[in-house]
Amino acid sequence: MKAIANLTGTSTLHLLDRPEPTLSAEDEVKLKVLRVGICGTDREEAAGGRSRPPAGQNELVIGHEMFGRVVEIGKSVTRVALGDLAVFTVRRGCGKCLPCLMNRSDMCQTGEYTERGIWGLDGYQTEYALDKEQYIVRVPPDLEPVGVLTEPLSVAEKAIDESVRLQVARLPDASATLDWLYGRPCLVAGLGPVGLLAALILRLRGAQVYGLDVVDADSARPKWLEHIGGQYVDGRQVPADQVDDRLGRLDLIFEATGVASLEFNLLDALAPNGVYVLTGIPGGDRPLDLQGAELIRGLVLKNQVMLGSVNAARDHYQMAVDDLLHARLLWGDHVTQLITNHYPYSDFDTALHQHTADEIKAVIEWGSL
């Protein structure tokens, strides 16, 4: 079978032949890969950035945002049937710490996890993928056009779910409301795919959503946000340290930029008792000049929470599927417009090394139903 691999530590990508996987256990599932999303992690790998091949190899089959169709199952499998659409999760546990033993490798305590297509395990940019039933999530047929968004949406689901759980646990009035987010002003910083999907979740829960970026208001991402009821804020006109002057204090800030200076400057806009969840990972090691004492005083005196969140558990993938169904009912094919660029697998080099101005989410197509 064909697969797209990266020679680790280089920008060399190539299409190679790998043996097609075969079932070897009763709890295994084999998928025919239909499409795989491309994100910043993939492009970082394709440029020679952070990744690790499987032990004993010098190249890694990339891709972690997968979507496929079940073509073979072991006799003990019950979660999916032949012909079902499904996705596999990304991270695999260390097998040592309690979270990983509870199938919560997203909260691994040892750091010895592996990740399909990123760290120590081959990924999904290939014709077929095989894994254990515990890592699969069924996707309803109605979501075929957007099922590939399940993995990036799961990342936002976890971050927002953890934020709400913290607020409900610590705020005396939160448990008296049906949904803590309803009607609350929230900011999403960075309107890439994860940021826009976070806005989708927040709008589904009735939040008042602002989206901050540095693109023209009539371009694709702000227009997509506005269609679901969000409001765009141009960061070139409203600097981060002035956001609170324009919008007021925000009960939740969802950060998806990976720009460290922006991440700290936005703290000024966080409301008392607010929660600030970070999902962007800054690159480089340039030092920052921070008003450290002022920052800490604000966090303490205003009972604020600053939370980091990465990866997702299987339950968050299921939440993503449920919210995609809800979003399709509310906004129809508008959700599909998040996927702006489709590339055949033979055009992998263009897909991974180029980024068009109007791109929101790019995917590589491996097959059809």
VMD Tcl script that draws the C-alpha trace (Angstrom):
set ca {
  {0.00 0.00 0.00}
  {1.05 3.63 -0.53}
  {2.08 5.87 2.37}
  {3.54 9.37 2.79}
  {6.67 9.44 4.95}
  {9.07 12.06 6.20}
  {12.79 11.46 6.63}
  {13.04 12.57 10.24}
  {14.80 15.87 10.84}
  {14.66 16.86 7.16}
  {12.16 18.39 4.75}
  {12.28 15.26 2.60}
  {8.86 13.73 1.94}
  {8.23 10.79 -0.33}
  {5.55 8.32 -1.33}
  {6.57 4.79 -0.48}
  {5.19 1.26 -0.42}
  {4.44 -0.41 2.89}
  {2.91 -3.83 3.58}
  {-0.83 -3.63 4.01}
  {-1.67 -4.31 7.69}
  {-3.47 -7.53 8.63}
  {-5.44 -8.39 11.74}
  {-3.52 -10.34 14.36}
  {-5.85 -10.05 17.37}
  {-9.57 -10.36 18.10}
  {-9.89 -6.71 19.20}
  {-8.35 -5.10 16.13}
  {-10.05 -2.98 13.48}
  {-8.82 -2.21 9.97}
  {-9.87 0.98 8.20}
  {-9.65 2.03 4.58}
  {-8.39 5.59 4.95}
  {-10.58 8.07 3.08}
  {-8.98 11.40 3.96}
  {-6.48 12.86 6.41}
  {-6.34 16.45 7.62}
  {-3.21 18.58 7.59}
  {-2.35 20.82 10.54}
  {0.57 22.88 11.76}
  {2.16 19.81 13.36}
  {2.26 18.04 9.98}
  {3.82 21.03 8.29}
  {6.34 21.39 11.09}
  {7.33 17.74 10.59}
  {7.49 18.23 6.81}
  {9.90 21.14 7.40}
  {12.20 18.97 9.52}
  {10.76 19.88 12.90}
  {9.77 17.89 15.97}
  {8.92 14.24 15.30}
  {10.22 10.78 16.14}
  {10.07 7.69 13.92}
  {9.29 4.22 15.24}
  {12.19 2.50 16.98}
  {14.82 1.30 14.51}
  {13.55 3.48 11.64}
  {14.72 6.79 10.23}
  {11.42 7.84 8.64}
  {7.90 8.37 9.90}
  {4.58 7.90 8.11}
  {2.93 11.20 8.99}
  {-0.70 12.19 9.53}
  {-2.90 12.04 12.62}
  {-6.23 13.69 11.66}
  {-7.71 10.62 10.01}
  {-11.10 9.45 8.76}
  {-11.91 6.10 7.20}
  {-14.25 3.18 6.59}
  {-14.20 -0.14 8.46}
  {-13.16 -2.96 6.15}
  {-12.25 -5.72 8.64}
  {-12.84 -6.39 12.34}
  {-11.71 -8.97 14.87}
  {-14.38 -11.29 16.24}
  {-14.53 -9.57 19.66}
  {-15.14 -6.08 18.21}
  {-18.55 -4.55 19.02}
  {-18.11 -0.76 18.73}
  {-18.07 -0.75 14.92}
  {-19.27 -3.00 12.11}
  {-18.11 -3.54 8.54}
  {-18.87 -0.51 6.40}
  {-19.04 1.95 9.31}
  {-17.25 5.26 9.10}
  {-14.82 5.85 11.95}
  {-11.71 7.57 13.25}
  {-8.80 6.35 15.36}
  {-7.45 8.47 18.21}
  {-3.84 9.66 18.17}
  {-2.02 9.08 21.44}
  {-1.04 5.71 22.95}
  {-0.27 5.41 26.65}
  {2.99 4.65 28.38}
  {1.49 1.57 30.08}
  {2.95 2.69 33.41}
  {1.00 5.58 34.93}
  {-2.56 5.38 36.20}
  {-4.08 7.80 33.65}
  {-2.69 5.75 30.76}
  {-3.91 2.51 32.35}
  {-7.36 4.17 32.49}
  {-7.21 4.93 28.73}
  {-6.47 8.62 29.47}
  {-3.12 8.87 27.74}
  {-3.89 12.53 27.08}
  {-3.02 13.01 30.77}
  {0.10 10.81 30.77}
  {2.29 11.48 33.81}
  {5.56 9.95 32.56}
  {5.78 11.63 29.16}
  {6.62 8.23 27.66}
  {3.53 8.10 25.44}
  {3.63 7.67 21.67}
  {1.48 9.35 19.02}
  {0.39 8.09 15.62}
  {2.08 10.12 12.92}
  {3.99 12.32 15.36}
  {6.01 10.56 18.01}
  {7.23 6.97 17.79}
  {4.37 5.46 15.77}
  {3.56 5.59 12.07}
  {0.54 7.70 11.21}
  {-2.45 7.66 8.92}
  {-1.31 9.18 5.62}
  {-1.65 5.79 4.00}
  {-4.22 3.60 2.31}
  {-5.07 1.40 5.31}
  {-4.75 1.75 9.07}
  {-5.11 -0.86 11.80}
  {-5.42 -0.48 15.57}
  {-7.17 -1.70 18.70}
  {-10.92 -1.26 19.20}
  {-10.34 0.88 22.30}
  {-8.96 3.65 20.06}
  {-11.84 3.82 17.57}
  {-14.84 6.14 17.45}
  {-17.73 5.57 15.06}
  {-18.81 8.48 12.86}
  {-22.42 8.57 11.55}
  {-22.87 8.50 7.75}
  {-24.35 12.03 7.76}
  {-20.95 13.36 8.84}
  {-19.01 11.88 5.93}
  {-18.14 15.34 4.49}
  {-16.80 16.62 7.84}
  {-15.75 13.49 9.73}
  {-12.08 14.35 9.20}
  {-12.60 17.32 11.56}
  {-13.20 14.98 14.51}
  {-9.60 14.96 15.76}
  {-8.95 18.73 15.74}
  {-12.41 19.30 17.22}
  {-11.62 16.81 20.00}
  {-8.68 19.00 21.06}
  {-11.00 21.99 21.50}
  {-13.62 19.80 23.20}
  {-11.16 18.72 25.87}
  {-9.90 22.24 26.54}
  {-13.39 23.70 26.88}
  {-14.75 20.74 28.84}
  {-11.92 20.99 31.37}
  {-12.44 24.74 31.68}
  {-16.15 24.34 32.41}
  {-15.56 21.48 34.85}
  {-13.11 23.66 36.79}
  {-15.57 26.53 36.94}
  {-18.46 24.35 38.06}
  {-16.28 22.80 40.76}
  {-14.99 26.07 42.21}
  {-17.63 28.77 41.63}
  {-20.56 28.84 44.06}
  {-23.08 29.95 41.42}
  {-21.93 27.78 38.51}
  {-23.70 24.58 39.53}
  {-27.00 26.49 39.68}
  {-26.97 27.04 35.91}
  {-27.70 24.47 33.22}
  {-24.63 25.50 31.22}
  {-21.99 27.79 32.68}
  {-21.08 29.08 29.22}
  {-24.56 30.24 28.22}
  {-24.59 33.98 27.54}
  {-21.02 34.49 28.76}
  {-18.54 36.61 26.79}
  {-15.71 34.40 25.48}
  {-12.71 35.16 23.30}
  {-11.05 32.79 20.85}
  {-7.56 34.04 19.99}
  {-6.32 32.63 16.69}
  {-8.83 31.63 14.02}
  {-7.09 28.63 12.54}
  {-9.02 25.34 12.41}
  {-8.77 24.64 16.16}
  {-9.78 28.20 17.02}
  {-12.78 28.16 14.69}
  {-13.82 24.74 16.00}
  {-13.57 26.09 19.54}
  {-15.85 28.95 18.47}
  {-18.28 26.37 17.10}
  {-18.40 24.56 20.46}
  {-18.89 27.80 22.36}
  {-21.69 28.96 20.06}
  {-23.43 25.58 20.40}
  {-23.42 26.19 24.16}
  {-24.88 29.66 23.81}
  {-21.78 31.72 24.55}
  {-21.17 35.20 23.20}
  {-18.09 34.60 21.06}
  {-15.43 37.01 19.84}
  {-12.68 35.82 17.50}
  {-9.31 37.58 17.43}
  {-6.90 37.35 14.50}
  {-4.84 39.54 12.17}
  {-6.57 38.92 8.83}
  {-8.97 41.07 6.82}
  {-12.55 41.03 8.06}
  {-13.88 40.00 4.64}
  {-11.59 36.96 4.38}
  {-12.65 33.34 4.82}
  {-12.06 32.77 8.54}
  {-13.85 35.86 9.93}
  {-16.73 35.28 7.52}
  {-17.07 31.67 8.66}
  {-17.09 32.81 12.29}
  {-19.72 35.48 11.69}
  {-22.03 32.98 9.98}
  {-22.30 30.98 13.22}
  {-22.95 34.10 15.29}
  {-19.44 35.07 16.34}
  {-17.95 38.58 16.12}
  {-14.56 39.22 14.55}
  {-11.93 41.42 16.21}
  {-8.97 42.51 14.08}
  {-5.87 42.34 16.27}
  {-4.16 44.94 14.07}
  {-6.78 47.47 15.16}
  {-7.31 46.19 18.70}
  {-3.96 45.19 20.29}
  {-4.03 42.41 22.86}
  {-3.50 44.76 25.80}
  {-6.54 46.80 24.70}
  {-8.99 43.95 24.18}
  {-10.68 44.54 27.53}
  {-11.19 48.23 26.65}
  {-13.07 47.21 23.50}
  {-14.88 44.06 24.63}
  {-15.03 44.29 28.40}
  {-13.88 41.49 30.67}
  {-14.16 37.95 29.30}
  {-15.22 34.92 31.31}
  {-13.28 32.48 29.12}
  {-10.34 33.00 26.80}
  {-9.42 30.15 24.44}
  {-5.90 30.68 23.11}
  {-4.95 28.98 19.82}
  {-2.19 31.21 18.44}
  {1.00 29.80 19.92}
  {2.36 33.36 20.22}
  {3.78 33.67 23.74}
  {3.72 37.48 23.97}
  {0.08 37.57 22.92}
  {-0.82 34.80 25.34}
  {0.36 36.84 28.32}
  {-0.96 40.19 27.09}
  {-4.47 38.80 26.81}
  {-4.55 38.09 30.55}
  {-5.56 41.74 31.06}
  {-8.90 40.94 29.42}
  {-9.77 38.01 31.69}
  {-12.66 38.65 34.07}
  {-12.49 38.03 37.82}
  {-13.00 34.28 38.42}
  {-12.34 33.74 34.70}
  {-10.56 30.81 33.06}
  {-7.87 31.09 30.39}
  {-7.13 27.88 28.47}
  {-4.03 27.63 26.27}
  {-3.80 25.17 23.36}
  {-1.21 26.89 21.14}
  {2.41 25.82 21.54}
  {4.91 28.66 21.01}
  {7.96 27.97 18.91}
  {11.48 29.26 19.51}
  {13.08 30.35 22.76}
  {13.07 34.15 22.53}
  {12.86 35.68 26.04}
  {9.85 37.78 27.05}
  {9.77 40.95 29.11}
  {6.86 40.42 31.52}
  {5.40 42.41 34.36}
  {5.62 39.27 36.48}
  {4.50 40.68 39.82}
  {1.49 42.40 38.26}
  {0.55 39.23 36.39}
  {0.69 37.05 39.50}
  {-1.21 39.61 41.57}
  {-4.01 39.57 39.02}
  {-4.27 35.78 39.00}
  {-4.35 35.62 42.79}
  {-6.54 38.59 43.65}
  {-9.07 37.85 40.90}
  {-9.29 34.07 41.47}
  {-8.32 33.42 37.87}
  {-7.34 30.08 36.33}
  {-4.70 29.59 33.62}
  {-4.95 26.10 32.13}
  {-2.87 24.23 29.55}
  {-4.52 21.53 27.46}
  {-3.23 19.17 24.78}
  {-4.40 16.04 22.96}
  {-7.73 14.40 23.82}
  {-9.25 11.21 25.17}
  {-11.68 8.94 23.36}
  {-14.64 10.57 25.13}
  {-13.63 13.94 23.70}
  {-13.69 12.43 20.21}
  {-17.24 11.26 20.91}
  {-18.13 14.77 22.08}
  {-16.68 16.06 18.81}
  {-18.88 13.72 16.78}
  {-21.95 14.76 18.76}
  {-21.20 18.46 18.27}
  {-20.56 18.00 14.55}
  {-24.02 16.46 14.25}
  {-25.54 19.37 16.18}
  {-23.63 21.92 14.10}
  {-24.78 20.33 10.85}
  {-28.38 20.56 12.02}
  {-27.98 24.26 12.84}
  {-25.71 25.46 10.05}
  {-25.88 22.75 7.39}
  {-23.16 22.74 4.77}
  {-21.52 25.81 6.29}
  {-19.58 23.45 8.55}
  {-18.17 21.74 5.46}
  {-16.72 25.08 4.33}
  {-14.03 24.75 7.00}
  {-12.40 22.26 4.62}
  {-11.15 24.58 1.90}
  {-8.40 22.59 0.17}
  {-8.55 18.99 -1.07}
  {-5.42 17.31 -2.48}
  {-5.03 13.84 -3.99}
  {-2.40 11.84 -2.13}
  {-0.14 12.05 -5.16}
  {0.06 15.83 -4.63}
  {1.31 15.48 -1.04}
  {4.30 17.76 -1.53}
  {2.13 20.73 -2.47}
  {-0.31 20.02 0.34}
  {2.36 19.90 3.04}
  {4.79 22.55 1.86}
  {2.38 25.24 0.62}
  {-0.32 27.18 2.43}
  {-2.73 29.24 0.31}
  {-3.99 32.57 1.65}
  {-7.62 31.44 1.81}
  {-6.92 28.04 3.37}
  {-8.68 27.06 6.58}
  {-8.31 23.28 6.62}
  {-6.49 21.22 3.97}
  {-7.00 17.48 3.59}
  {-5.36 14.73 1.59}
  {-7.79 12.40 -0.18}
  {-6.99 8.69 -0.16}
  {-10.22 7.15 -1.42}
  {-13.97 7.40 -1.70}
  {-16.94 5.51 -0.28}
}
mol new
graphics top color blue
foreach p $ca { graphics top sphere $p radius 0.5 }
foreach p [lrange $ca 0 end-1] q [lrange $ca 1 end] { graphics top cylinder $p $q radius 0.2 }
display resetview
